[in-house]
Amino acid sequence: MTFDPLVIRKDFPIFDRKIRDGKRLVYLDSGATSQKPSVVIDAESNFYRNHNAAAHRGAHQLAEEATEALESARSVVADFLGGATDEIVFTKHSTEALNLLAYSIGDSPAGNVFHLKAGDEVVVSEMEHHANLIPWQQLAKRTGAVLKWFEVTPDGRLDLSDIESVITSRTKIVALTHQSNVLGTINPLAELVKRTHDVGAIFILDACQSVPHMPVSVAALDIDFLVFSGHKSVGPTGVGVLWGRASLLAELPPFLFGGSMIENVTMLDATWAPAPRKFEPGVPNMAQIVGLGVALNYLTKIGMQEIHNHENTITKYAISKLREIEKLKIIGPTDMKLRGGAVSFTLGEIHPHDLGQFLDNSGIAVRTGHHCAWPLTRKMGVAATTRASFYLYNTLEDIDDLADGVRDAQKYFA
Ligand SMILES: Cc1ncc(COP(=O)(O)O)c(C=O)c1O
């Protein structure tokens, strides 16, 4: 099947609607959340219409069907990431998955492989989304561990020149983003994972901006944990994924406690079901999990490599068009070998919020602000940026509209 974004757009009902008094929707905010194809919307609705019951609980046919639907979605996610089914934990989103890790690590008793003591080190980077920064800041405060980080170079790459003094024999956890949601930078994981494992630490990958956009194999990357969000991967909101090596999930204490995550309970104590169940208390977001399975099958059918190639074409074109605009400065690498499809920029003295509103009047949806990566925007010397982020349904025409809109804004605010 040849990749054609115009055909793909037909799968997404939102592109049938008009925006701001009859304008075509130019959706360039997939980094925040992606649009959903009909198959995903229908799968959620179908679950509620035909199979709704509490998975893993009832003794009746509907409960059996709900359990079967949820567990097949788990297999789909496992296949998508190249992991095992028992290594997939469903959460509400990546933010919850990262908090799960930080809290569970913080609760690990002495003798446990995850136990953190004062003086142990946790490593992040200046380009982390707040979701992969604040949980580790808080964990460091709770345990007395030391938070360290890789700095970002002026052109928006991780500065690895000092890798040996950032990741040291005291390092216990390294938690880094695969692709920056602001700069688009794709980080060189091989070197980082190797150094992490050489010092006996655990590598956690925030794959929110990579899993939806390129082939990602947990085995090939040799990482220990990975998180991503369903809603950024053409799936529903309300479902995130934590993948962890089976041997590590077995050691990790649970984060939330309650029904369905236990093996045995007395009035004074409880023991835990094996992973992934011990991390999934409460009735899960079943319809959303089922929708995520359908979403990942949809992406697989189109082809993750094809999606990645398409986004590279769009991003390369966007960078070349935007660079022609006077006073426009791209914040992040412009070399396609170093980046994926999120392009942030400033436009002279025009405030990104004003630019965003101006573009919105033409039906062009971009994101403006610090993109939940405040330390990074500060480091790059800007208060805020405008970000255009791309996905499988974007076209070169979308980019032309963006570039025209930016030029019009420049004239308007002159
Ligand atoms: C790199 C990165 N990490 C984490 C998150 C948090 O994702 P969620 O809000 O789905 O939990 C985002 C969301 O934008 C992100 O871009």
The ligand as a Gaussian input file, in Angstrom:
#p B3LYP/6-31G(d) Opt

LIG

0 1
 C        7.982000      13.915000      26.071000
 C        6.702000      13.850000      26.862000
 N        6.678000      13.184000      28.025000
 C        5.573000      13.074000      28.772000
 C        4.389000      13.655000      28.373000
 C        3.178000      13.495000      29.222000
 O        2.204000      12.787000      28.528000
 P        0.733000      12.624000      29.149000
 O        0.220000      14.017000      29.335000
 O       -0.012000      11.860000      28.125000
 O        0.898000      11.915000      30.423000
 C        4.360000      14.385000      27.179000
 C        3.141000      15.077000      26.741000
 O        3.193000      16.020000      25.992000
 C        5.546000      14.474000      26.398000
 O        5.572000      15.130000      25.246000

